[in-house]
Amino acid sequence: MADIFISYARHDKARVAPLVAALESEGCSVWWDPEIVPGQEFDRQIARELDAAKAVIVVWTPASVDSRWVRGEARLAAARDVLVPVRFGGAQLPIDALALHTTDLDDWKEDRQSPAFKSLFRALSGLLAHAAARALKSGEAAASDNAASGNDDGSVTIAVLPFVNMSSDPEQEYFSDGLSEELINQLVKVKRLRVTGRTSSFVFKGKTDDLRLVGSRLGVNHVLEGSVRKAGNRLRITAQLVKCRDGFHLWSQTYDRQLDDVFAIQDEVAAAVAEALGVAFGFGEAAPAPAATTPIEAYDKYLRGRALLHQEGPAELRRAIEIFREALALDPDFVPAWHGLYTAHQHAIAYVAESVEQAQAGMKEAAGQILALTPDAWWSHALRANQFMDQHRWADAEAAAAAALAAAPASEADVALIYSFFVGAVGRYEEMITYTERARRADPLWLMTSTMTQWTLDACGHLEEADAEYERSKDIPGDRAFVEMWALFRALLRGDVTAARNLARRYATDQTLQPTGLEDLPEIFDQRETMLARLRQVQGDPANQGYRQYAIALWAARHGDTALATAALRRYVSHPPGHIAAIWARSLGSVRRTPAFKEIVRDLGLIDYWRRSGKWGDFARPLGDDDFEIIK
């Protein structure tokens, strides 16, 4: 069963087809009449799909308003609170539909970036988020045969679960985990195959959850699972492809090989999975991977470094950096190891007590090698986008981020996040929602994608949707500092002091965002004079850098000291790792109305980008030829 049902008059099929294509390109599963299987009883299939849909789009046109079928489907959807109406041709709406907001699509021009389509997509995303939150809370999703995208509607989705380490040595687990990650990297190259990200799949490591629950939580209809036994130079790898809905095994294979054959095994498994799915869905084979030339010793060290990198502890990050360098000493052209080194230094800025200059130097070295070795790869475009954003070269960042987005597989959550960081930095938050939600669909149990989705929904004033995503995220592992902070400020906006105090207690235990000197925040956060005195005291503390300055800015703005908030914000944007998009948070609205904030905007080069591109975003507009104003 599909998530979205489209009700329309057959006369309007040409209008509806581009809308279906646009929604499917955003990763949505859609049912409409062309999906009917010949020989099935028409009415029963429609009833099943309509009843199962999490959102129903009714397409009102001069033809459809007279259709008793369309009007009946609209009434059923409205009764379930899942109706999302759209209109073409200035259709006169039925009287019982006048009270509902209807999106006019006459001028959308089949453009996914048009305001009309983005408005429609936000409404749909909100309904799907609510449905997911309800399903997770009640456990109904686990019992349903309609696990998210677990259907025969043509959307082919898969998750690679962590392969089980069957070796006698538990420390060999890094190898089985690494193999699982590499299979993800291979499968994302298959066209029309949507692969869940590593973080979400690894939530199920060591668990024996019902596959229907796995499919529901990950939004997939297939899983690849297996085991690895490594003994000396011998490998035994077992892999099997399973349907989530009924546990049916589509394919399985056991490989007994030498350790040196691990790259060939990865290629074979990816190709076999593509072939098995291709028989059912007809989307072709996996693109052949280039022959691997990396020494197995370097590959083994790389996998060890990746395992340490995922732990994110200070000692683990330092050791990961050492091991990646050992791998690169064996193979200086091993791009994945350069990526690992870059990421380890990037994380070290936040987690390791070393100088920012050291970490930045390590990132610069690794980035230079990646760009030299793979200049045209999507990850190189993404890397350039990040570099240009750090340099405030916004037009260059836009071009690089767009190139990365166009070249990367749809399954890559990282590239959608990078593009969202760019559009957010230049003040296009409504557009930012599109890409944070795309990232969330690609990696639904990665807390970063949920956090960014909540952040953008919050900033755009979609508070109910942000709260629904917050509820969905409660069982997702990871650093919840930002999640709790945004929930805390939403509670304050609602005037719910009790909820805010409880959230403040959770937030105050975090060492990443909690400024030094504000350990008693839960007791004083609503005492204006006490808070402001403390904030003024801690704002100049050298220990409070990066996101801690941002937290000070938020609290100062909350209590009305815009000068202090601006000073903290200026320190934040000048010190990594800070995302410029954060300056447009709804909680900083009072700060943005000050002349000092306009100077920050000028210093960031945003005014130059806006004038040259004409893309002023949601927060600013020009005043004559040499001035501008912040409008919210």
PEDA-V561613 format. One record per run of one state. SS is the DSSP state (helix for helix, strand for strand, loop for the rest). FROM is the first residue (numbers start at 1). TO is the last residue. Records with the same first field share a line. If there is no record, write none. Layout:
SS = FROM-TO / FROM-TO
This chain:
loop = 1-3 / 8-9 / 26-29 / 32-32 / 36-41 / 53-54 / 61-63 / 67-67 / 80-82 / 88-94 / 98-102 / 105-114 / 139-139 / 144-155 / 161-163 / 166-169 / 188-192 / 196-197 / 205-210 / 219-221 / 232-233 / 244-248 / 282-295 / 310-313 / 331-334 / 352-355 / 374-377 / 391-393 / 408-412 / 426-428 / 443-446 / 460-462 / 474-480 / 495-496 / 509-520 / 525-527 / 539-546 / 559-561 / 574-579 / 585-585 / 593-594 / 604-605 / 614-619 / 624-626 / 631-632
strand = 4-7 / 30-31 / 55-60 / 83-87 / 103-104 / 156-160 / 164-165 / 193-195 / 222-231 / 234-243 / 249-258 / 620-623 / 627-630
helix = 10-25 / 33-35 / 42-52 / 64-66 / 68-79 / 95-97 / 115-138 / 140-143 / 170-187 / 198-204 / 211-218 / 259-281 / 296-309 / 314-330 / 335-351 / 356-373 / 378-390 / 394-407 / 413-425 / 429-442 / 447-459 / 463-473 / 481-494 / 497-508 / 521-524 / 528-538 / 547-558 / 562-573 / 580-584 / 586-592 / 595-603 / 606-613
